[in-house]
Amino acid sequence: MSKNSPVSSPQPVSRKEQGEATRQLLLTTAEQLFAEQGMAQVSMRHIVEAAGIGNNSALKYHIGNRVDLVRAIIRKHGEPIAARTRQLSEQVRDSDDPRDHVASFIRPHIEHLAELGNPSWQARFIAQVDVDPVLRDEILTGALVQVPRYDTWSGVPELPPAEEALRRRAIRMVVLHTCAAEERLAARTGVPADWPMVGEALIDAVTGMLTAPRHPRNDHSEPTANEGNSP
C-alpha cells in the first residue's frame, strides 16, 4: 500500500446493530442450553451469564420473559420452514401420491436442519419444548412440523376424528424426536447427520402411517391377557 493511500477505518456499529447482535447471541445461547440441559434446568440468569453479558436484565430488555424467549427461538426457525413448506405444498397440490404431500411438510424441516450445520441445537430444543407441559403448545403455533389435513389424499383411509387426531400427534412425535435423536448423535460423535437419508426415511415411514388401513376394534370383545394386565 502506498504511504499516501488513505487508511480505511472500520465503520462504526450503530446502537440498533449492537442490540440485534446481543439479541441473536441470547437466542443462540438459550437454544443451546435448553437443548442440552432441558427447559426446567436453565434459568434466565444462566442464559445471560453463558452469553458473557454482564447485565442480568439484558435478556428481559432485548427479548422479554421466558415464554417470549421460547417463542422467539421457535419463530427464528419456524418462519423459513413455513415459507418452504408453502412452496413445496403448492408444487404438489394436485398430486395423487400421498408421499408427495408428506414430503412437502417433512423436507422443509430436514433441509433447515441440514443448513444449520453441526453442531446444531434446533431439533433438540424443539423436542424439549414438546414435552414441556406449559410451553409445548407454542410449537403448534410456530409452523414446525405441522401435519396438514389429508382427507382428500388418495390412498389414505377415512378415520374417526379421534383416530385421525391420534395419527397426527404420532406423526409429529416421530418427526420431532427422530430428528432430535439424530442431532444429538451428531453432536456427540462430531459426525454430521445424513439429513437427506433421515428425511427420505421419515417420509417413507410417515406415508406408511397415513396410508395404513384401519382395523376397527370390536368394543364388545373380551380383553386379551396383555390388555387386561396393561397399566
C-alpha atoms as a printed R data frame, in Angstrom:
    type eleno elety resid chain resno       x       y      z
1   ATOM     1    CA   MET     A     1   0.000   0.000  0.000
2   ATOM     2    CA   SER     A     2   1.313   3.451 -0.868
3   ATOM     3    CA   LYS     A     3   2.124   5.622  2.095
4   ATOM     4    CA   ASN     A     4  -0.134   8.215  0.532
5   ATOM     5    CA   SER     A     5  -3.110   5.811  0.277
6   ATOM     6    CA   PRO     A     6  -5.854   6.574  2.737
7   ATOM     7    CA   VAL     A     7  -6.274   4.051  5.528
8   ATOM     8    CA   SER     A     8  -9.894   2.930  5.780
9   ATOM     9    CA   SER     A     9 -11.283   2.965  9.276
10  ATOM    10    CA   PRO     A    10 -13.851   0.429 10.424
11  ATOM    11    CA   GLN     A    11 -17.438   1.543 10.076
12  ATOM    12    CA   PRO     A    12 -18.998   2.356 13.415
13  ATOM    13    CA   VAL     A    13 -21.634  -0.115 14.613
14  ATOM    14    CA   SER     A    14 -24.952   1.503 15.313
15  ATOM    15    CA   ARG     A    15 -26.777   1.026 18.580
16  ATOM    16    CA   LYS     A    16 -29.516  -0.841 16.720
17  ATOM    17    CA   GLU     A    17 -26.989  -3.249 15.217
18  ATOM    18    CA   GLN     A    18 -25.405  -3.806 18.607
19  ATOM    19    CA   GLY     A    19 -28.804  -4.524 20.088
20  ATOM    20    CA   GLU     A    20 -29.660  -7.035 17.368
21  ATOM    21    CA   ALA     A    21 -26.297  -8.775 17.768
22  ATOM    22    CA   THR     A    22 -26.906  -9.098 21.505
23  ATOM    23    CA   ARG     A    23 -30.407 -10.402 20.881
24  ATOM    24    CA   GLN     A    24 -29.180 -13.084 18.470
25  ATOM    25    CA   LEU     A    25 -26.431 -14.092 20.893
26  ATOM    26    CA   LEU     A    26 -29.002 -14.558 23.652
27  ATOM    27    CA   LEU     A    27 -31.304 -16.586 21.378
28  ATOM    28    CA   THR     A    28 -28.489 -18.887 20.270
29  ATOM    29    CA   THR     A    29 -27.187 -19.329 23.802
30  ATOM    30    CA   ALA     A    30 -30.644 -20.076 25.184
31  ATOM    31    CA   GLU     A    31 -31.380 -22.558 22.414
32  ATOM    32    CA   GLN     A    32 -28.159 -24.459 23.095
33  ATOM    33    CA   LEU     A    33 -28.661 -24.546 26.859
34  ATOM    34    CA   PHE     A    34 -32.301 -25.619 26.587
35  ATOM    35    CA   ALA     A    35 -31.353 -28.317 24.059
36  ATOM    36    CA   GLU     A    36 -28.533 -29.738 26.142
37  ATOM    37    CA   GLN     A    37 -29.864 -29.308 29.686
38  ATOM    38    CA   GLY     A    38 -33.648 -29.187 29.390
39  ATOM    39    CA   MET     A    39 -36.151 -26.408 29.901
40  ATOM    40    CA   ALA     A    40 -36.540 -26.632 33.679
41  ATOM    41    CA   GLN     A    41 -32.798 -26.662 34.408
42  ATOM    42    CA   VAL     A    42 -31.966 -23.375 32.656
43  ATOM    43    CA   SER     A    43 -32.727 -20.030 34.260
44  ATOM    44    CA   MET     A    44 -32.771 -16.629 32.607
45  ATOM    45    CA   ARG     A    45 -29.718 -15.627 34.668
46  ATOM    46    CA   HIS     A    46 -27.907 -18.766 33.493
47  ATOM    47    CA   ILE     A    47 -28.503 -17.779 29.862
48  ATOM    48    CA   VAL     A    48 -27.174 -14.242 30.340
49  ATOM    49    CA   GLU     A    49 -24.070 -15.491 32.140
50  ATOM    50    CA   ALA     A    50 -23.372 -18.161 29.500
51  ATOM    51    CA   ALA     A    51 -23.650 -15.489 26.791
52  ATOM    52    CA   GLY     A    52 -20.954 -13.487 28.569
53  ATOM    53    CA   ILE     A    53 -23.171 -10.460 29.144
54  ATOM    54    CA   GLY     A    54 -22.629  -8.592 32.380
55  ATOM    55    CA   ASN     A    55 -26.085  -7.040 32.606
56  ATOM    56    CA   ASN     A    56 -28.518  -9.528 34.154
57  ATOM    57    CA   SER     A    57 -31.504  -7.628 32.765
58  ATOM    58    CA   ALA     A    58 -30.256  -7.891 29.168
59  ATOM    59    CA   LEU     A    59 -32.479 -10.823 28.287
60  ATOM    60    CA   LYS     A    60 -35.620  -9.156 29.554
61  ATOM    61    CA   TYR     A    61 -34.659  -5.919 27.775
62  ATOM    62    CA   HIS     A    62 -33.887  -7.470 24.380
63  ATOM    63    CA   ILE     A    63 -36.434 -10.315 24.300
64  ATOM    64    CA   GLY     A    64 -38.838 -10.378 27.239
65  ATOM    65    CA   ASN     A    65 -39.876 -13.128 29.611
66  ATOM    66    CA   ARG     A    66 -39.304 -16.878 29.351
67  ATOM    67    CA   VAL     A    67 -42.290 -17.533 27.074
68  ATOM    68    CA   ASP     A    68 -41.241 -14.648 24.812
69  ATOM    69    CA   LEU     A    69 -37.801 -16.244 24.596
70  ATOM    70    CA   VAL     A    70 -39.156 -19.640 23.561
71  ATOM    71    CA   ARG     A    71 -41.473 -18.022 21.026
72  ATOM    72    CA   ALA     A    72 -38.599 -16.033 19.543
73  ATOM    73    CA   ILE     A    73 -36.449 -19.141 19.075
74  ATOM    74    CA   ILE     A    74 -39.343 -21.042 17.510
75  ATOM    75    CA   ARG     A    75 -40.124 -18.116 15.216
76  ATOM    76    CA   LYS     A    76 -36.466 -17.844 14.189
77  ATOM    77    CA   HIS     A    77 -36.608 -21.383 12.795
78  ATOM    78    CA   GLY     A    78 -40.301 -21.608 12.049
79  ATOM    79    CA   GLU     A    79 -40.559 -18.751  9.574
80  ATOM    80    CA   PRO     A    80 -38.120 -20.150  6.962
81  ATOM    81    CA   ILE     A    81 -39.573 -23.652  7.447
82  ATOM    82    CA   ALA     A    82 -43.100 -22.337  6.925
83  ATOM    83    CA   ALA     A    83 -42.102 -20.443  3.771
84  ATOM    84    CA   ARG     A    84 -40.501 -23.552  2.290
85  ATOM    85    CA   THR     A    85 -43.499 -25.667  3.275
86  ATOM    86    CA   ARG     A    86 -45.867 -23.338  1.440
87  ATOM    87    CA   GLN     A    87 -43.655 -23.521 -1.641
88  ATOM    88    CA   LEU     A    88 -43.494 -27.318 -1.703
89  ATOM    89    CA   SER     A    89 -47.183 -27.724 -0.843
90  ATOM    90    CA   GLU     A    90 -48.127 -25.586 -3.813
91  ATOM    91    CA   GLN     A    91 -45.929 -27.686 -6.103
92  ATOM    92    CA   VAL     A    92 -47.661 -30.951 -5.127
93  ATOM    93    CA   ARG     A    93 -51.161 -29.572 -4.654
94  ATOM    94    CA   ASP     A    94 -52.607 -31.667 -7.496
95  ATOM    95    CA   SER     A    95 -50.577 -34.829 -6.862
96  ATOM    96    CA   ASP     A    96 -52.379 -38.123 -6.262
97  ATOM    97    CA   ASP     A    97 -49.386 -39.588 -4.430
98  ATOM    98    CA   PRO     A    98 -49.635 -39.218 -0.617
99  ATOM    99    CA   ARG     A    99 -45.841 -39.414 -0.396
100 ATOM   100    CA   ASP     A   100 -45.533 -36.140 -2.317
101 ATOM   101    CA   HIS     A   101 -47.717 -34.392  0.250
102 ATOM   102    CA   VAL     A   102 -45.857 -35.938  3.172
103 ATOM   103    CA   ALA     A   103 -42.559 -34.785  1.674
104 ATOM   104    CA   SER     A   104 -43.902 -31.237  1.404
105 ATOM   105    CA   PHE     A   105 -44.108 -30.857  5.191
106 ATOM   106    CA   ILE     A   106 -41.128 -33.011  6.235
107 ATOM   107    CA   ARG     A   107 -38.460 -31.862  3.766
108 ATOM   108    CA   PRO     A   108 -38.534 -28.191  4.863
109 ATOM   109    CA   HIS     A   109 -37.740 -29.235  8.435
110 ATOM   110    CA   ILE     A   110 -34.951 -31.569  7.287
111 ATOM   111    CA   GLU     A   111 -33.476 -29.033  4.863
112 ATOM   112    CA   HIS     A   112 -33.385 -26.417  7.600
113 ATOM   113    CA   LEU     A   113 -31.535 -28.766  9.949
114 ATOM   114    CA   ALA     A   114 -29.002 -29.540  7.209
115 ATOM   115    CA   GLU     A   115 -28.370 -25.827  6.664
116 ATOM   116    CA   LEU     A   116 -27.614 -25.298 10.364
117 ATOM   117    CA   GLY     A   117 -24.505 -27.479 10.200
118 ATOM   118    CA   ASN     A   118 -23.011 -29.472 13.072
119 ATOM   119    CA   PRO     A   119 -23.385 -28.991 15.931
120 ATOM   120    CA   SER     A   120 -26.906 -27.616 15.899
121 ATOM   121    CA   TRP     A   121 -29.490 -27.437 18.666
122 ATOM   122    CA   GLN     A   122 -32.790 -26.730 16.952
123 ATOM   123    CA   ALA     A   123 -34.190 -30.268 16.872
124 ATOM   124    CA   ARG     A   124 -33.246 -30.982 20.483
125 ATOM   125    CA   PHE     A   125 -34.639 -27.643 21.614
126 ATOM   126    CA   ILE     A   126 -37.962 -28.348 19.908
127 ATOM   127    CA   ALA     A   127 -38.065 -31.842 21.425
128 ATOM   128    CA   GLN     A   128 -37.548 -30.307 24.894
129 ATOM   129    CA   VAL     A   129 -40.348 -27.815 24.322
130 ATOM   130    CA   ASP     A   130 -42.602 -30.588 23.011
131 ATOM   131    CA   VAL     A   131 -42.516 -32.416 26.346
132 ATOM   132    CA   ASP     A   132 -42.870 -29.285 28.470
133 ATOM   133    CA   PRO     A   133 -46.458 -29.164 29.807
134 ATOM   134    CA   VAL     A   134 -46.535 -25.356 29.821
135 ATOM   135    CA   LEU     A   135 -44.673 -24.483 26.628
136 ATOM   136    CA   ARG     A   136 -45.475 -27.335 24.212
137 ATOM   137    CA   ASP     A   137 -48.433 -25.551 22.614
138 ATOM   138    CA   GLU     A   138 -46.012 -22.897 21.349
139 ATOM   139    CA   ILE     A   139 -44.791 -25.455 18.784
140 ATOM   140    CA   LEU     A   140 -48.275 -25.873 17.401
141 ATOM   141    CA   THR     A   141 -48.433 -22.173 16.545
142 ATOM   142    CA   GLY     A   142 -44.831 -21.971 15.389
143 ATOM   143    CA   ALA     A   143 -45.166 -23.635 11.964
144 ATOM   144    CA   LEU     A   144 -42.908 -26.515 12.965
145 ATOM   145    CA   VAL     A   145 -43.832 -29.950 11.563
146 ATOM   146    CA   GLN     A   146 -47.456 -29.104 11.034
147 ATOM   147    CA   VAL     A   147 -49.352 -32.080  9.621
148 ATOM   148    CA   PRO     A   148 -51.833 -30.718  7.047
149 ATOM   149    CA   ARG     A   149 -55.325 -32.072  6.536
150 ATOM   150    CA   TYR     A   150 -55.120 -35.153  4.380
151 ATOM   151    CA   ASP     A   151 -58.733 -36.260  3.982
152 ATOM   152    CA   THR     A   152 -58.601 -35.573  0.229
153 ATOM   153    CA   TRP     A   153 -55.403 -37.518 -0.434
154 ATOM   154    CA   SER     A   154 -55.862 -40.751 -2.337
155 ATOM   155    CA   GLY     A   155 -54.883 -43.943 -0.560
156 ATOM   156    CA   VAL     A   156 -55.500 -42.538  2.917
157 ATOM   157    CA   PRO     A   157 -58.281 -44.314  4.843
158 ATOM   158    CA   GLU     A   158 -61.147 -42.363  6.331
159 ATOM   159    CA   LEU     A   159 -60.787 -42.374 10.100
160 ATOM   160    CA   PRO     A   160 -62.947 -41.358 13.051
161 ATOM   161    CA   PRO     A   161 -61.883 -37.911 14.302
162 ATOM   162    CA   ALA     A   162 -60.212 -39.254 17.432
163 ATOM   163    CA   GLU     A   163 -58.112 -41.739 15.465
164 ATOM   164    CA   GLU     A   164 -57.169 -39.156 12.857
165 ATOM   165    CA   ALA     A   165 -56.015 -36.799 15.620
166 ATOM   166    CA   LEU     A   166 -54.031 -39.636 17.173
167 ATOM   167    CA   ARG     A   167 -52.187 -40.335 13.929
168 ATOM   168    CA   ARG     A   168 -51.424 -36.648 13.502
169 ATOM   169    CA   ARG     A   169 -49.942 -36.454 17.003
170 ATOM   170    CA   ALA     A   170 -47.952 -39.631 16.415
171 ATOM   171    CA   ILE     A   171 -46.522 -38.226 13.176
172 ATOM   172    CA   ARG     A   172 -45.401 -35.027 14.908
173 ATOM   173    CA   MET     A   173 -43.685 -37.026 17.624
174 ATOM   174    CA   VAL     A   174 -41.955 -39.338 15.143
175 ATOM   175    CA   VAL     A   175 -40.561 -36.440 13.115
176 ATOM   176    CA   LEU     A   176 -39.597 -34.172 16.026
177 ATOM   177    CA   HIS     A   177 -37.989 -36.772 18.245
178 ATOM   178    CA   THR     A   178 -36.271 -38.720 15.461
179 ATOM   179    CA   CYS     A   179 -34.606 -35.502 14.307
180 ATOM   180    CA   ALA     A   180 -33.620 -34.685 17.890
181 ATOM   181    CA   ALA     A   181 -32.028 -38.119 18.299
182 ATOM   182    CA   GLU     A   182 -30.053 -37.721 15.069
183 ATOM   183    CA   GLU     A   183 -28.912 -34.236 16.043
184 ATOM   184    CA   ARG     A   184 -27.861 -35.477 19.484
185 ATOM   185    CA   LEU     A   185 -25.843 -38.304 17.943
186 ATOM   186    CA   ALA     A   186 -24.135 -35.919 15.530
187 ATOM   187    CA   ALA     A   187 -23.206 -33.541 18.345
188 ATOM   188    CA   ARG     A   188 -21.806 -36.369 20.467
189 ATOM   189    CA   THR     A   189 -19.756 -38.034 17.734
190 ATOM   190    CA   GLY     A   190 -18.812 -34.983 15.685
191 ATOM   191    CA   VAL     A   191 -20.040 -36.776 12.559
192 ATOM   192    CA   PRO     A   192 -22.735 -34.714 10.776
193 ATOM   193    CA   ALA     A   193 -26.102 -36.384 10.403
194 ATOM   194    CA   ASP     A   194 -27.029 -37.681  6.973
195 ATOM   195    CA   TRP     A   195 -30.079 -35.452  6.813
196 ATOM   196    CA   PRO     A   196 -31.119 -36.387  3.250
197 ATOM   197    CA   MET     A   197 -31.225 -40.049  4.316
198 ATOM   198    CA   VAL     A   198 -33.110 -39.167  7.515
199 ATOM   199    CA   GLY     A   199 -35.605 -37.132  5.513
200 ATOM   200    CA   GLU     A   200 -36.369 -39.840  2.981
201 ATOM   201    CA   ALA     A   201 -36.671 -42.473  5.708
202 ATOM   202    CA   LEU     A   202 -39.099 -40.289  7.646
203 ATOM   203    CA   ILE     A   203 -41.141 -39.560  4.526
204 ATOM   204    CA   ASP     A   204 -41.451 -43.299  3.841
205 ATOM   205    CA   ALA     A   205 -42.373 -44.044  7.453
206 ATOM   206    CA   VAL     A   206 -44.945 -41.259  7.752
207 ATOM   207    CA   THR     A   207 -46.505 -42.170  4.413
208 ATOM   208    CA   GLY     A   208 -46.905 -45.680  5.765
209 ATOM   209    CA   MET     A   209 -48.528 -44.342  8.931
210 ATOM   210    CA   LEU     A   210 -51.018 -42.275  6.956
211 ATOM   211    CA   THR     A   211 -51.944 -44.951  4.453
212 ATOM   212    CA   ALA     A   212 -52.095 -47.845  6.917
213 ATOM   213    CA   PRO     A   213 -55.554 -49.439  6.777
214 ATOM   214    CA   ARG     A   214 -57.837 -49.092  9.756
215 ATOM   215    CA   HIS     A   215 -58.829 -52.275 11.527
216 ATOM   216    CA   PRO     A   216 -61.922 -51.454 13.592
217 ATOM   217    CA   ARG     A   217 -61.754 -52.602 17.163
218 ATOM   218    CA   ASN     A   218 -64.515 -54.818 18.473
219 ATOM   219    CA   ASP     A   219 -65.521 -52.897 21.576
220 ATOM   220    CA   HIS     A   220 -67.601 -55.811 22.841
221 ATOM   221    CA   SER     A   221 -64.788 -58.329 22.759
222 ATOM   222    CA   GLU     A   222 -63.137 -59.581 25.912
223 ATOM   223    CA   PRO     A   223 -59.717 -58.014 26.585
224 ATOM   224    CA   THR     A   224 -56.713 -60.161 25.869
225 ATOM   225    CA   ALA     A   225 -54.360 -61.205 28.656
226 ATOM   226    CA   ASN     A   226 -51.953 -58.418 27.705
227 ATOM   227    CA   GLU     A   227 -54.696 -55.800 27.549
228 ATOM   228    CA   GLY     A   228 -56.025 -56.859 30.937
229 ATOM   229    CA   ASN     A   229 -52.578 -56.539 32.512
230 ATOM   230    CA   SER     A   230 -51.658 -53.232 30.932
231 ATOM   231    CA   PRO     A   231 -51.364 -50.254 33.282
